[in-house]
Amino acid sequence: GVLFLSVHIVEAETDSIEWTTRHERNVMWTKEKLSQYEPSSYRALVIFGHAAPSSKQGEYFWPVVDQVKDLEKPVLYLHANAEGAFQRYRPFGEADNFEAVQLERRGEEAPMKVVVGMKGMDPFSFTRREPTARDR
């Protein structure tokens, strides 16, 4: 199987106490879900969020990356984007198993198929199509 998690990680800052509290709760929730399932019960981890991984959201990403880098499983963080184009990248040099995908800017990404591969394959592959008027 694949473990899917969704967290409320946003780009826009709010009140600093609310911002820190949200990140702390997201970290606790993520770690709780990771400990709830035996690592042998899933072959990959996919996390959904809004903001790109950056030092701005470091209160969430640093402890989570520290935990998942030792999973020995591929991890995908799939996130929205305010500007720019689809991009596949590795945001954390210390976590070779952590990959991120930035979607097309401001909701312009058409429906996309994500395949989580088996061992020996590219862990994540994407089939994208051009958006149509119906997608917008």
The 8 nearest C-alpha neighbors of each residue, nearest first, counted from 0:
[[1, 41, 42, 40, 2, 43, 44, 39],
 [0, 2, 41, 43, 42, 44, 3, 45],
 [1, 3, 44, 41, 45, 43, 4, 0],
 [4, 2, 45, 46, 44, 1, 5, 47],
 [5, 3, 46, 47, 45, 6, 2, 29],
 [4, 6, 47, 46, 48, 3, 7, 45],
 [7, 5, 48, 8, 47, 25, 4, 46],
 [6, 8, 48, 9, 49, 5, 25, 21],
 [7, 9, 48, 49, 50, 6, 10, 56],
 [10, 8, 50, 49, 11, 7, 48, 12],
 [9, 11, 50, 12, 8, 49, 51, 56],
 [12, 10, 9, 13, 50, 8, 18, 55],
 [13, 11, 10, 18, 14, 15, 9, 55],
 [12, 14, 18, 15, 11, 17, 16, 10],
 [13, 15, 17, 16, 18, 12, 19, 20],
 [16, 14, 18, 17, 13, 19, 12, 20],
 [17, 15, 19, 18, 14, 20, 13, 21],
 [16, 18, 20, 14, 15, 19, 21, 13],
 [19, 17, 15, 21, 16, 20, 13, 14],
 [20, 18, 22, 16, 21, 17, 23, 15],
 [19, 21, 17, 23, 22, 18, 16, 24],
 [22, 20, 24, 18, 19, 23, 17, 25],
 [23, 21, 25, 59, 19, 24, 20, 58],
 [22, 24, 20, 26, 25, 21, 19, 27],
 [25, 23, 27, 21, 26, 22, 28, 20],
 [24, 26, 22, 28, 23, 27, 29, 21],
 [27, 25, 23, 29, 24, 28, 59, 30],
 [28, 26, 24, 30, 25, 29, 31, 23],
 [27, 29, 31, 25, 26, 30, 24, 32],
 [30, 28, 26, 32, 31, 27, 25, 33],
 [31, 29, 33, 27, 32, 28, 26, 34],
 [30, 32, 28, 34, 29, 33, 27, 35],
 [33, 31, 35, 29, 34, 30, 28, 36],
 [34, 32, 30, 31, 35, 36, 29, 37],
 [33, 35, 31, 32, 36, 30, 37, 38],
 [36, 34, 32, 33, 31, 37, 30, 38],
 [37, 35, 34, 33, 38, 40, 32, 41],
 [36, 38, 39, 40, 35, 34, 41, 33],
 [37, 39, 40, 41, 36, 70, 42, 33],
 [38, 40, 37, 41, 42, 36, 0, 72],
 [41, 39, 38, 37, 0, 36, 42, 1],
 [42, 40, 0, 1, 39, 43, 38, 2],
 [41, 43, 1, 0, 72, 40, 39, 44],
 [44, 42, 1, 73, 72, 41, 74, 2],
 [43, 45, 74, 2, 1, 3, 75, 73],
 [46, 44, 75, 3, 74, 76, 4, 2],
 [45, 47, 76, 4, 5, 3, 75, 77],
 [46, 48, 5, 77, 76, 78, 4, 6],
 [49, 47, 78, 6, 8, 7, 50, 5],
 [48, 50, 79, 78, 9, 8, 51, 7],
 [51, 49, 9, 10, 8, 78, 48, 79],
 [50, 52, 78, 53, 49, 80, 101, 79],
 [53, 51, 50, 56, 90, 60, 54, 57],
 [54, 52, 55, 56, 51, 57, 60, 90],
 [53, 55, 57, 56, 52, 58, 60, 61],
 [54, 56, 53, 57, 58, 52, 10, 12],
 [57, 55, 54, 58, 53, 59, 60, 52],
 [56, 58, 54, 60, 59, 61, 55, 53],
 [57, 59, 56, 22, 60, 61, 23, 62],
 [60, 58, 22, 57, 26, 56, 61, 62],
 [59, 61, 57, 63, 64, 62, 58, 56],
 [60, 62, 64, 57, 63, 59, 65, 58],
 [63, 61, 65, 64, 60, 59, 66, 26],
 [62, 64, 60, 66, 65, 61, 67, 59],
 [65, 63, 67, 61, 66, 62, 60, 68],
 [64, 66, 62, 63, 68, 67, 61, 69],
 [65, 67, 63, 64, 68, 69, 62, 70],
 [68, 66, 70, 64, 69, 65, 63, 74],
 [69, 67, 94, 70, 66, 65, 64, 96],
 [68, 70, 67, 71, 66, 65, 72, 94],
 [71, 69, 67, 72, 68, 66, 38, 73],
 [72, 70, 69, 73, 68, 96, 67, 43],
 [73, 71, 70, 43, 42, 74, 96, 44],
 [72, 74, 96, 43, 97, 122, 44, 75],
 [75, 73, 44, 97, 45, 96, 43, 98],
 [76, 74, 45, 98, 99, 97, 46, 77],
 [75, 77, 99, 46, 47, 45, 98, 100],
 [78, 76, 100, 47, 99, 75, 46, 101],
 [79, 77, 49, 48, 101, 47, 50, 51],
 [80, 78, 49, 102, 101, 50, 81, 48],
 [79, 81, 104, 82, 102, 105, 101, 103],
 [80, 82, 105, 104, 79, 83, 103, 106],
 [83, 81, 104, 80, 105, 84, 103, 79],
 [84, 82, 104, 103, 80, 81, 85, 86],
 [83, 85, 103, 104, 86, 102, 82, 101],
 [86, 84, 103, 102, 101, 87, 83, 100],
 [85, 87, 101, 100, 84, 88, 102, 103],
 [88, 86, 100, 99, 101, 85, 89, 98],
 [87, 89, 99, 98, 90, 86, 100, 101],
 [88, 90, 98, 91, 99, 97, 92, 87],
 [91, 89, 88, 92, 99, 52, 98, 97],
 [92, 90, 93, 94, 89, 97, 95, 64],
 [93, 91, 94, 95, 90, 89, 97, 96],
 [92, 94, 91, 95, 68, 64, 65, 97],
 [95, 93, 68, 96, 97, 92, 91, 64],
 [94, 96, 97, 93, 92, 68, 91, 89],
 [95, 97, 73, 94, 74, 68, 98, 72],
 [98, 96, 74, 94, 95, 75, 73, 89],
 [99, 97, 89, 75, 88, 74, 76, 96],
 [100, 98, 76, 88, 75, 77, 89, 87],
 [101, 99, 87, 77, 86, 78, 102, 76],
 [100, 102, 86, 78, 85, 79, 80, 77],
 [101, 103, 85, 79, 80, 108, 78, 104],
 [102, 104, 84, 85, 108, 107, 80, 83],
 [105, 103, 82, 80, 81, 83, 107, 106],
 [106, 104, 81, 107, 80, 82, 103, 79],
 [105, 107, 108, 104, 103, 79, 135, 80],
 [106, 108, 103, 105, 104, 109, 135, 130],
 [109, 107, 103, 106, 102, 130, 110, 104],
 [108, 110, 130, 134, 111, 129, 107, 128],
 [111, 109, 108, 112, 127, 128, 130, 134],
 [110, 112, 127, 126, 109, 113, 125, 128],
 [111, 113, 126, 125, 114, 127, 110, 124],
 [114, 112, 125, 124, 111, 115, 126, 123],
 [115, 113, 124, 123, 116, 125, 112, 122],
 [114, 116, 123, 122, 113, 124, 117, 43],
 [117, 115, 122, 120, 123, 114, 121, 118],
 [116, 118, 120, 119, 122, 115, 42, 121],
 [119, 117, 120, 116, 122, 121, 42, 72],
 [118, 120, 117, 121, 122, 116, 123, 73],
 [121, 119, 118, 116, 122, 117, 123, 115],
 [120, 122, 123, 116, 124, 119, 117, 118],
 [121, 123, 116, 115, 120, 73, 117, 124],
 [124, 122, 115, 121, 114, 116, 113, 125],
 [123, 125, 114, 113, 115, 121, 122, 126],
 [124, 126, 113, 112, 127, 114, 123, 111],
 [127, 125, 112, 111, 113, 128, 124, 114],
 [128, 126, 111, 125, 112, 129, 110, 109],
 [129, 127, 109, 130, 126, 111, 110, 108],
 [128, 130, 109, 131, 127, 108, 110, 107],
 [131, 129, 109, 134, 128, 108, 132, 107],
 [130, 132, 133, 134, 129, 135, 109, 128],
 [133, 131, 134, 135, 130, 109, 129, 107],
 [132, 134, 131, 135, 130, 109, 110, 107],
 [135, 133, 131, 132, 130, 109, 110, 107],
 [134, 132, 133, 107, 131, 130, 106, 109]]
